[in-house]
Structure formats: C-alpha cells, structure tokens
C-alpha cells in the first residue's frame, strides 16, 4: 500500500538530484579545479558569467529531456511494482 508513495519519492528525488546548485555555488563556486562543478552550476556559469545564453538554453533543454526521459521510464516501469487499488468489484 505504500508503493505509490515510494514511486512519488523516487521521481521527486531523481529530479531533486539535478537541482544541486546552491551548495556548490555558495561554498566553492565550482571548487578547486572544477571539483564540484555540477550540471546546474555549469549551466549558470555559461549563462551569466560567460553570457553564452544560446548554449545555456541548449543545456537547459538537454537537462529537461534527460529528466523527462528518466521520469517517463520510472512511471512506465511502475506498473510492475506499484499497487493501485481498483476501487471495488462493481466497476
């Protein structure tokens, strides 16, 4: 009965992993020799530090498509392991 909640947490957790920006930006701004340069920080740098807006837009679309594809795969595979109650015998 808890499997729909697990699915929701899996999808939102996956999306949340790609939103790692604040910690790396505030603490290290990419770190020594770009050791903590996450995708979001790389996108931010290209957009606002180097003013490559077109390239940053393309990076954002790639990020969107990756998140969309993995989220769709998670939701498609959920039919095998997520239990949805049908609601009753009269339907």
N, C-alpha and C positions, 0 to 999 in steps of 0.2 A: 504494500500500500504506500510505501514511501518512495517508490521508484520514479514517479513524476517529479517529485521534489529533487531527487538526485539528478535527473536529466536537466532540470532548470538550473541547478547549481553548476553542473558541468558546462553548460552553454555559456552562462554568465561568467564563470571562472575563466573559460578559454578566452572570451572577449576581453576580460579584465587583464589578462597577461600581456596583451598587446598594447595596453594603455599605460605601461610603465614609462613614465616621463618625469614626474615631479621629483622623485628621489634622486635620480641621476642628474637632473638639471640643477637642483639646489645644492647638492653635496659636492659634485665633482665636475659638472658641465662636460661630461664625456670621459672624465678621468685621465690619468696619465697615459699617453699613447693610445687614446680611444678605448680604454679597457672597459668602460661602462657605457659605451655608445649604443643605446637601444634604437630600434627602428623609429620610434616616435621622436626621439631626440635628433636622429639623423634627418628626419623629415623637417623638423623645426629649424634645424641649422640651415638646411638648403633653402627654406622659405624665407627666413627672417634675417639670418646672418649674411648669407651669400646672395640673397634676393634672386634666387632661381625659382620663381613661382611656378613656371610650367613644369619643371622637373619635380617640384614638391607636390604639385597636383597629381602628376602621374604616380608618384609614390603613394599618395593617399588613395588613389583608385586601386592600386595593386593591393594595398592593405585591406581595403574594403572587399575586394574579390576573394582574398585569402580567407578572411573571416566569414564571408558568405558561404564559401565552399565547405569549409570545415563545419560550420554550424548546420548546413544542409545535410552533410554526411552524418553528423550526430543525430539529427532529427530523423533521418531516414533509417538509421540503424536502431532507433529507439523502439520500433515496432517489435523487435525480437525480445527486448528485455524490460520494457516498461509496461506495467499492468494498468489498463484503463477499464474501469468498471462500466458495464454496458447500460446499467440503469434499471433493468428489470426484464421479466420474461414476456411481457405484453408487447414488446416492441418488435 
